[in-house]
């Protein structure tokens, strides 16, 4: 039964773009020889946490693949003897893969239009709300005035202290 795996590998970050692409193609061919690739995500150049082979920068790539349980051992063996790969890690992926997709420009434009329409609707609602809110404010003001006479009446009913001279 095939399992889902995730391979993270780091290539030499000082290489030119065309050299990186050729090295990535070699690694992907190693994986494709014994597994089915479900997705590839390039993280790009990043600073390494510590120097590896006197290098301070690496090019990070994640490969999601489906394979039989014995396939990762063969992939690891081939990656270990590859001079292109600085470090790698293969883990069993729990759950399903979330395909990484970038939004197209059309999708982004549609989202921006929806956001603008929502903002315009909010502005229109705010313009209508003050008219509706004035009536409740007017009702609250008399209530405050009614409380004031009640307090005066309470003060008037209290007995005054009498002092005998």
Secondary structure, DSSP 8 states (H G I E B T S, - for coil): --EEEEEEEEEETTS-HHHHHHHHHHHHHHHHHHSEEEEEEEEEEEEEEEEETTEEEEEEEEEEEEE-TTHHHHHHHHHHT-SSEEEEEEEE--S---------HHHHHHHHHHHHHHHHHHHHHHHHHHHHHHHHHHHHHHHHHHHHHHHHHHHHHS-------
